[in-house]
Amino acid sequence: MNAKKISISKSQAGEVKVLAEYRTTQLPSPGPAIGDRIIDDLRQMTFLEEDKGKTILALGIREGSIDLKVKAKRDEEGEKVTLKFTE
């Protein structure tokens, strides 16, 4: 995967979008129910409960690990969580 950043956003109307920075193409939406779950779970795992915040999430995978920069933002337009892959 060559993505540097993946964003999952949800509008006030409930529309969910998934975007990857390495291309200008929108990825398929997981739908409102799964999108809500992804955003809620990421906020809970990173303790980002404020309207705006960022942190590092260390994710262990088999014998290795990866650090993800997680940014969360909530405003009158909706909610957005962005994952950025560190180099």
Secondary structure, 3 states (H helix, E strand, C coil): CCCCEEEEEEECCCCEEEEECCCCCEECCCCHHHHHHHHHHHHHHHCCCCCEEEEEEEEEECCEEEEEEEEEEEECCEEEEEEEECC
